Amino acid sequence: MRFITDRKRATGLGSAKSGTAHHWSMTISSVALLILIPLFVFTFGSALGGSYEEILVYYSRPFPAIIAALTLAVGFKHFNDGVQTLIEDYVHGTAQKVWIIAMTCLSYGAAAIGIFAIARLAL
């Protein structure tokens, strides 16, 4: 009969030492999005349906441009953290690393394009 301690059974299956930091990152971005999404809907809703010139004038003001840029940045960071958790849970091996890199590039690239578009409108 073979006796294996609990520690021996858990070796190699334990924490990656980053779970707490990842959880706090997701919690902070969730709270930030709770504040930013209603502000974004309020600012975007008042500009909705305007002509191109009206949108340029509206987003040349700092408050709507900053709210839109922050919402994009925090939203895509939150998206990246959530997708990374899903990939870590369901994909293993080399494919896991490839998908994490691909989704990180996609989310930061989309955030950069959105912030660039807002900066072009604002400036």
C-alpha positions in Angstrom: 0.0 0.0 0.0 1.3 3.4 -1.0 0.9 6.4 1.3 1.1 9.8 -0.4 0.9 12.9 1.6 -1.4 15.8 0.6 1.6 17.9 -0.2 3.0 15.2 -2.5 -0.4 14.9 -4.3 -0.6 18.7 -4.9 3.0 19.1 -6.2 2.8 20.6 -9.6 -0.9 21.4 -9.3 -0.6 24.4 -7.1 -0.8 28.1 -7.4 1.1 30.1 -10.1 1.6 32.8 -7.4 -0.3 35.4 -9.4 -4.0 34.6 -8.6 -4.4 37.3 -6.0 -2.9 40.0 -8.2 -5.1 38.8 -11.1 -8.2 38.8 -9.0 -7.5 42.3 -7.7 -6.9 43.6 -11.2 -10.2 42.2 -12.4 -12.0 43.6 -9.3 -10.5 47.1 -9.8 -11.3 47.2 -13.5 -14.9 46.0 -12.8 -15.4 48.8 -10.3 -13.9 51.3 -12.7 -16.2 50.0 -15.5 -19.2 50.4 -13.1 -18.5 54.1 -13.1 -17.2 54.6 -16.6 -19.9 52.7 -18.6 -22.8 54.9 -17.4 -20.7 58.0 -18.0 -19.8 56.8 -21.5 -23.5 56.0 -22.3 -24.5 59.4 -21.1 -21.8 61.3 -23.1 -22.1 59.1 -26.2 -25.9 59.2 -26.1 -26.0 62.9 -26.3 -23.7 62.9 -29.4 -25.6 60.1 -31.1 -27.3 61.1 -34.3 -25.3 64.2 -34.9 -23.5 65.1 -38.1 -19.8 64.6 -38.5 -19.0 68.3 -37.7 -21.2 68.1 -34.6 -19.3 65.0 -33.4 -16.0 66.7 -34.0 -17.0 69.7 -31.9 -18.5 67.5 -29.2 -15.4 65.2 -28.9 -13.0 68.2 -29.0 -14.2 69.0 -25.5 -12.0 67.2 -22.9 -14.7 65.4 -20.8 -16.3 63.3 -23.4 -13.0 62.4 -25.0 -11.4 61.4 -21.7 -14.4 59.3 -20.7 -14.5 57.5 -24.1 -10.7 56.8 -24.0 -10.8 55.6 -20.4 -13.7 53.4 -21.1 -11.9 51.8 -24.0 -8.6 51.3 -22.2 -10.2 49.8 -19.0 -12.7 47.8 -21.0 -10.1 46.1 -23.2 -7.8 45.5 -20.2 -10.7 43.8 -18.4 -11.5 41.8 -21.5 -7.9 40.7 -21.8 -7.8 39.6 -18.2 -11.0 37.7 -18.5 -10.1 35.9 -21.7 -6.7 35.0 -20.2 -8.4 33.3 -17.3 -10.6 31.4 -19.8 -7.6 30.3 -21.8 -5.7 29.2 -18.8 -8.6 27.1 -17.6 -9.5 25.4 -20.9 -6.5 25.4 -23.2 -3.2 23.6 -22.3 0.3 23.2 -23.6 1.8 25.4 -26.3 -1.6 26.4 -27.7 -2.3 28.1 -24.3 0.7 30.3 -24.7 -0.1 31.1 -28.4 -3.7 32.0 -27.6 -2.7 34.2 -24.6 -0.2 36.1 -26.7 -2.7 36.4 -29.6 -5.5 37.7 -27.4 -3.2 40.1 -25.6 -2.1 41.5 -28.9 -5.7 41.7 -30.1 -7.0 43.5 -27.0 -4.2 46.0 -26.7 -4.3 46.6 -30.5 -8.0 47.2 -30.5 -7.6 49.6 -27.5 -4.8 51.5 -29.2 -6.9 51.9 -32.4 -9.9 53.1 -30.4 -7.8 55.6 -28.4 -6.1 56.8 -31.6 -9.5 57.4 -33.2 -10.7 59.4 -30.2 -7.5 61.4 -30.2 -8.0 62.2 -33.9 -11.5 63.4 -33.1 -10.4 65.4 -30.1 -7.3 67.1 -31.6 
